C-alpha cells in the first residue's frame, strides 16, 4: 500500500476489526506507528461508535462459564471470551467497548475490561457493606458504566436502596461512583421511590454525561448526572401508551436517548432531539405483522439510524429502517438455560484502555 498516502491508509485501517488491526501492526514499523498514533485511535473510535453491535452471554448451564458472542451488522457473528479474568463473572453493564463485570464467586468484586483488547481493571474494594439484600443477592440494584472516549476516562455506578438487617428499605438510595482518574469511589445519598425490573436495570444508556435508566413502571427516565452527582427525572413522550400489552424500552440512537414502544402489531420509536428541553420527536412506526409469532419475545437492545438489533429467547434479529427488512443474525443451536434477551447488551468495538 506504499502508493497510498498515509491519510488514505488510516481511513482503511480505521475500518478493520480490532483483532485484525493488532495483526497488521506487526507488518512493518510504519504501519505500527500509524496504528498506534493518538490521532488514529481517536479516528478509529469515532468510526466505531457509529456501528453499534449486540453482545450476548451464552451459557450451557448455571455452573459453566459463559461465552460471549458479538453480532455485527457488517461482519456477522464473532466470539469473545472473558477467560483472561480468570474467574466466573456476570456482565452487568456495557459502554463504548468496555464491560463492567461482577464476580460470581466473590460478591462485591467488580472488573472493568475490554473484551477485544483483553485488558482488565480490578476495581478497588469499597468500605461499604452490600447495598441491597434483594436479587441479585449482595449486589447493587443498579449497575452503570459510563465510558467517555473523548475524555479518556470511565465511571462505574453502583446504586441501591439502604436496608438494615431485618427491616424493609426506607427509600434511602445510596450511590457509589468509581472514577478512573482518581482510582477511588465517592458516595452520596438521596431518596428514590422508583422500582426497576430486570430488563430496565439491564438497559442503561450513557449520553450527555449522564447514565439513564427506565423505571420499572415505564413511566419516566431516571438520570444520574456524573458531573454534579445529581439524580433527575425525564418525562417520556406524551404519545407513549402504558399497559394494554405495550412494552417500553430505553436505548441510544446516534448519541441521543431513544424510546421504543412495542405492541402486538406496531413498533414505535421516539428520539430525544433536545436533551435539556426534553423535546421528543417521533422517528418511525413499523408494522410487526411479518414477525407476528415472535412479537411477544422480542426485546430491542441496540440501534442506529440504519438498523435496530433484537434478542428473543433463542434468536438475534436485525431490522433495517430503510429497506424495512428483517434478518436473522444468530440462532441458539442448543438448550441455553436463559433467554438471549436476559443477558444481551449494546456493544461497540473500540480501542480503549481501562488501565
Secondary structure per residue as TSV (DSSP state, phi and psi in degrees):
chain	resnum	aa	ss	phi	psi
A	1	X	-	360.0	21.3
A	2	X	T	-65.0	-19.9
A	3	X	T	-84.7	-3.6
A	4	X	S	-94.1	139.6
A	5	X	-	-67.6	157.4
A	6	X	H	-57.0	-34.4
A	7	X	H	-61.8	-38.6
A	8	X	H	-72.1	-40.8
A	9	X	H	-59.6	-41.9
A	10	X	H	-61.8	-42.3
A	11	X	H	-64.6	-33.8
A	12	X	H	-71.6	-48.5
A	13	X	H	-62.5	-32.6
A	14	X	T	-68.6	-9.3
A	15	X	T	-106.8	8.4
A	16	X	S	-85.7	152.7
A	17	X	-	-61.7	153.3
A	18	X	H	-59.1	-40.3
A	19	X	H	-62.3	-42.0
A	20	X	H	-66.7	-35.5
A	21	X	H	-62.6	-41.0
A	22	X	H	-63.8	-34.5
A	23	X	H	-68.9	-42.9
A	24	X	H	-71.0	-18.3
A	25	X	T	-66.1	-16.2
A	26	X	T	-92.0	-1.5
A	27	X	T	-67.4	-48.5
A	28	X	-	-159.4	165.6
A	29	X	H	-63.9	-35.5
A	30	X	H	-65.5	-45.7
A	31	X	H	-65.9	-37.1
A	32	X	H	-60.0	-43.3
A	33	X	H	-64.9	-42.8
A	34	X	H	-62.6	-47.0
A	35	X	H	-75.1	-11.4
A	36	X	H	-100.9	-8.0
A	37	X	S	-68.8	145.3
A	38	X	H	-61.6	-37.7
A	39	X	H	-61.9	-41.5
A	40	X	H	-65.6	-42.6
A	41	X	H	-58.8	-43.3
A	42	X	H	-63.4	-43.3
A	43	X	H	-62.4	-44.0
A	44	X	H	-59.3	-46.2
A	45	X	H	-68.6	-35.2
A	46	X	H	-63.0	-37.8
A	47	X	H	-74.1	-38.4
A	48	X	H	-64.7	-37.0
A	49	X	T	-69.0	-14.4
A	50	X	T	-87.2	-0.4
A	51	X	S	-126.4	67.9
A	52	X	-	-61.3	150.2
A	53	X	E	-127.0	-175.1
A	54	X	E	-125.0	128.6
A	55	X	E	-113.2	130.1
A	56	X	E	-131.3	135.2
A	57	X	E	-83.7	128.0
A	58	X	E	-114.6	123.2
A	59	X	-	-126.1	136.1
A	60	X	S	-76.1	-36.0
A	61	X	S	-154.7	170.9
A	62	X	S	-64.2	-33.0
A	63	X	S	-80.6	-23.5
A	64	X	S	-83.6	154.5
A	65	X	-	-71.8	132.7
A	66	X	-	-71.7	148.8
A	67	X	E	-106.0	161.3
A	68	X	E	-116.1	137.7
A	69	X	E	-118.5	143.1
A	70	X	E	-116.7	124.2
A	71	X	E	-105.7	117.8
A	72	X	E	-116.4	128.3
A	73	X	T	-62.1	-27.6
A	74	X	T	-90.6	-38.7
A	75	X	T	-112.9	0.4
A	76	X	E	85.6	-142.2
A	77	X	E	-108.1	132.8
A	78	X	E	-131.3	162.4
A	79	X	E	-111.3	144.7
A	80	X	E	-123.6	159.7
A	81	X	-	-134.7	142.2
A	82	X	-	-104.0	25.2
A	83	X	G	-65.4	-19.1
A	84	X	G	-71.4	-9.9
A	85	X	G	-80.7	-17.1
A	86	X	-	58.3	30.8
A	87	X	S	-163.0	156.9
A	88	X	-	-76.3	130.9
A	89	X	E	-134.1	164.8
A	90	X	E	-118.4	127.0
A	91	X	E	-72.7	121.4
A	92	X	E	-102.9	-28.4
A	93	X	E	-158.7	157.5
A	94	X	E	-139.2	139.8
A	95	X	E	-159.5	120.8
A	96	X	T	48.8	43.0
A	97	X	T	95.7	-11.8
A	98	X	E	-101.4	150.7
A	99	X	E	-119.6	141.2
A	100	X	E	-104.6	121.6
A	101	X	E	-121.6	143.5
A	102	X	E	-109.1	139.9
A	103	X	E	-69.8	135.2
A	104	X	S	-78.1	-37.1
A	105	X	S	-78.6	-38.4
A	106	X	S	-111.9	99.3
A	107	X	T	-62.0	137.2
A	108	X	T	88.2	-0.5
A	109	X	-	-97.7	125.5
A	110	X	E	-123.7	146.4
A	111	X	E	-123.9	149.7
A	112	X	E	-118.8	130.7
A	113	X	E	-143.6	159.7
A	114	X	E	-110.3	105.7
A	115	X	T	-66.5	-18.7
A	116	X	T	-80.9	-45.9
A	117	X	T	-88.2	-10.3
A	118	X	T	62.5	34.0
A	119	X	E	-95.5	149.6
A	120	X	E	-141.8	156.1
A	121	X	E	-134.9	117.8
A	122	X	E	-82.8	118.6
A	123	X	-	-73.1	144.0
A	124	X	-	-63.1	150.8
A	125	X	-	-65.6	148.3
A	126	X	-	-101.4	150.2
A	127	X	S	-81.1	-14.6
A	128	X	S	-70.8	149.1
A	129	X	-	-75.2	166.3
A	130	X	-	-49.6	139.3
A	131	X	S	-73.1	-26.3
A	132	X	-	-152.9	152.2
A	133	X	S	-103.2	8.9
A	134	X	S	-83.9	176.2
A	135	X	S	-68.0	138.9
A	136	X	S	-74.1	137.6
A	137	X	T	-54.5	129.7
A	138	X	T	78.2	7.7
A	139	X	S	-122.9	166.9
A	140	X	-	-69.3	151.9
A	141	X	S	-65.9	-46.6
A	142	X	E	-113.5	131.5
A	143	X	E	-125.3	122.5
A	144	X	E	-128.1	147.5
A	145	X	E	-126.8	126.6
A	146	X	E	-120.7	111.4
A	147	X	E	-110.3	110.0
A	148	X	E	-95.9	102.6
A	149	X	T	-66.6	-35.0
A	150	X	T	-74.1	-33.3
A	151	X	T	-91.1	-4.8
A	152	X	T	56.2	47.7
A	153	X	E	-149.5	165.3
A	154	X	E	-143.5	157.2
A	155	X	E	-127.7	145.4
A	156	X	E	-117.2	133.1
A	157	X	E	-116.8	128.1
A	158	X	E	-119.9	121.2
A	159	X	E	-135.7	141.7
A	160	X	E	-166.8	165.4
A	161	X	E	-79.8	133.9
A	162	X	-	-70.6	133.4
A	163	X	-	-145.5	116.6
A	164	X	-	-77.8	156.4
A	165	X	T	-58.8	128.6
A	166	X	T	82.2	4.7
A	167	X	S	-124.2	159.4
A	168	X	-	-78.1	156.0
A	169	X	-	-58.6	142.2
A	170	X	-	-100.1	8.9
A	171	X	S	92.5	-9.5
A	172	X	E	-71.9	127.0
A	173	X	E	-110.6	113.3
A	174	X	E	-94.5	132.7
A	175	X	E	-126.5	124.6
A	176	X	E	-112.3	132.2
A	177	X	E	-124.8	122.1
A	178	X	E	-92.0	134.2
A	179	X	E	-115.3	119.6
A	180	X	T	-67.6	-24.3
A	181	X	T	-67.5	-39.7
A	182	X	T	-99.6	-14.3
A	183	X	T	58.2	36.1
A	184	X	E	-136.5	159.9
A	185	X	E	-97.4	146.3
A	186	X	E	-126.0	160.3
A	187	X	E	-135.2	142.5
A	188	X	E	-146.6	156.0
A	189	X	E	-119.5	136.2
A	190	X	E	-139.2	-170.2
A	191	X	E	-127.2	127.2
A	192	X	-	-134.2	140.5
A	193	X	-	-113.3	16.2
A	194	X	-	-88.8	148.3
A	195	X	-	-114.9	160.8
A	196	X	-	-136.9	134.8
A	197	X	-	-83.2	172.2
A	198	X	H	-59.8	-44.6
A	199	X	H	-66.9	-37.6
A	200	X	H	-68.8	-33.1
A	201	X	H	-69.2	-33.9
A	202	X	H	-75.4	-32.4
A	203	X	-	-96.6	91.3
A	204	X	E	-113.4	135.2
A	205	X	E	-119.5	130.2
A	206	X	E	-105.9	109.6
A	207	X	E	-144.8	154.5
A	208	X	T	53.8	35.8
A	209	X	T	70.5	17.8
A	210	X	E	-138.6	152.2
A	211	X	E	-98.1	141.3
A	212	X	E	-129.0	134.1
A	213	X	E	-125.9	144.5
A	214	X	E	-88.4	130.5
A	215	X	-	-68.8	159.5
A	216	X	T	-59.9	-31.1
A	217	X	T	-81.1	-3.3
A	218	X	S	56.6	34.5
A	219	X	S	-101.0	-18.8
A	220	X	E	-165.1	171.3
A	221	X	E	-108.7	133.7
A	222	X	E	-102.6	121.7
A	223	X	E	-118.2	137.3
A	224	X	E	-111.9	112.8
A	225	X	E	-78.2	115.1
A	226	X	T	-80.5	-11.8
A	227	X	T	-81.1	-33.7
A	228	X	T	-124.7	7.9
A	229	X	T	53.7	55.3
A	230	X	E	-130.9	133.8
A	231	X	E	-87.9	139.9
A	232	X	E	-137.9	161.8
A	233	X	E	-115.3	134.3
A	234	X	E	-115.6	131.4
A	235	X	E	-76.1	149.9
A	236	X	-	-85.3	166.0
A	237	X	-	-55.2	143.6
A	238	X	T	-60.9	-27.5
A	239	X	T	-79.7	-10.0
A	240	X	-	-65.0	131.3
A	241	X	-	-106.5	129.1
A	242	X	-	-95.9	151.6
A	243	X	S	69.5	-165.3
A	244	X	T	53.6	36.1
A	245	X	T	84.1	-0.1
A	246	X	-	-80.9	137.8
A	247	X	E	-119.6	137.9
A	248	X	E	-116.1	136.8
A	249	X	E	-133.4	147.4
A	250	X	E	-109.8	125.9
A	251	X	E	-137.1	179.2
A	252	X	E	-109.6	146.8
A	253	X	E	-139.1	103.2
A	254	X	T	50.3	48.6
A	255	X	T	85.5	3.3
A	256	X	E	-118.7	154.8
A	257	X	E	-69.8	143.2
A	258	X	E	-138.5	142.9
A	259	X	E	-119.5	130.9
A	260	X	E	-116.9	129.3
A	261	X	E	-112.8	127.1
A	262	X	E	-117.2	125.7
A	263	X	-	-114.3	-167.2
A	264	X	S	-66.5	-29.1
A	265	X	S	-128.5	-9.8
A	266	X	E	-132.8	148.6
A	267	X	E	-121.4	120.3
A	268	X	E	-115.6	140.4
A	269	X	E	-127.2	134.8
A	270	X	E	-124.1	149.6
A	271	X	E	-126.8	135.3
A	272	X	E	-84.7	92.1
A	273	X	E	-73.8	-38.2
A	274	X	E	-114.3	103.5
A	275	X	T	-65.0	-42.3
A	276	X	T	-82.5	-27.8
A	277	X	T	-93.8	0.5
A	278	X	T	54.3	50.6
A	279	X	E	-98.0	107.7
A	280	X	E	-92.6	143.1
A	281	X	E	-121.8	133.6
A	282	X	E	-69.2	123.1
A	283	X	E	-99.4	-39.9
A	284	X	E	-164.1	161.7
A	285	X	E	-141.5	117.0
A	286	X	E	-121.6	133.4
A	287	X	E	-76.7	139.4
A	288	X	-	-107.2	15.5
A	289	X	G	-62.6	-33.3
A	290	X	G	-74.0	-13.5
A	291	X	G	-122.6	35.8
A	292	X	G	-52.8	-38.3
A	293	X	G	-70.1	-13.9
A	294	X	G	-108.0	-6.1
A	295	X	G	-56.8	-41.1
A	296	X	G	-68.0	-18.2
A	297	X	G	-115.9	9.7
A	298	X	-	-91.4	137.9
A	299	X	E	-130.2	117.6
A	300	X	E	-70.4	133.6
A	301	X	E	-117.4	-42.9
A	302	X	E	-147.2	144.6
A	303	X	E	-151.9	160.9
A	304	X	-	-134.9	-174.5
A	305	X	S	-71.3	-11.1
A	306	X	S	-99.1	-36.8
A	307	X	E	-154.6	169.2
A	308	X	E	-137.9	136.1
A	309	X	E	-95.5	141.2
A	310	X	E	-126.1	147.4
A	311	X	E	-116.9	136.1
A	312	X	-	-113.1	-160.2
A	313	X	S	-65.9	-39.7
A	314	X	S	-134.1	5.7
A	315	X	E	-132.5	157.1
A	316	X	E	-117.7	123.5
A	317	X	E	-116.0	155.3
A	318	X	E	-131.1	136.9
A	319	X	E	-115.6	129.1
A	320	X	E	-97.6	121.5
A	321	X	T	-60.9	-46.4
A	322	X	T	-72.1	-48.5
A	323	X	T	-80.9	-14.6
A	324	X	T	58.9	35.1
A	325	X	E	-109.6	143.3
A	326	X	E	-101.6	144.5
A	327	X	E	-142.9	135.5
A	328	X	E	-83.7	124.0
A	329	X	E	-99.7	-26.9
A	330	X	E	-158.6	146.5
A	331	X	E	-141.8	134.3
A	332	X	-	-68.8	130.9
A	333	X	-	-95.2	-10.6
A	334	X	S	-127.0	-171.6
A	335	X	-	-91.6	81.4
A	336	X	-	-64.4	143.5
A	337	X	S	-72.7	-27.6
A	338	X	S	-125.3	152.6
A	339	X	-	-61.1	149.0
A	340	X	G	-61.9	-35.7
A	341	X	G	-66.4	-19.1
A	342	X	G	-66.7	-28.3
A	343	X	G	-132.4	37.0
A	344	X	E	-101.1	142.0
A	345	X	E	-138.4	148.9
A	346	X	E	-69.2	146.3
A	347	X	E	-148.9	155.2
A	348	X	-	-138.5	147.9
A	349	X	-	-98.0	99.3
A	350	X	-	-121.0	161.8
A	351	X	-	-96.4	96.5
A	352	X	-	-142.9	124.0
A	353	X	-	-89.0	129.6
A	354	X	-	-88.5	4.6
A	355	X	-	-109.7	360.0
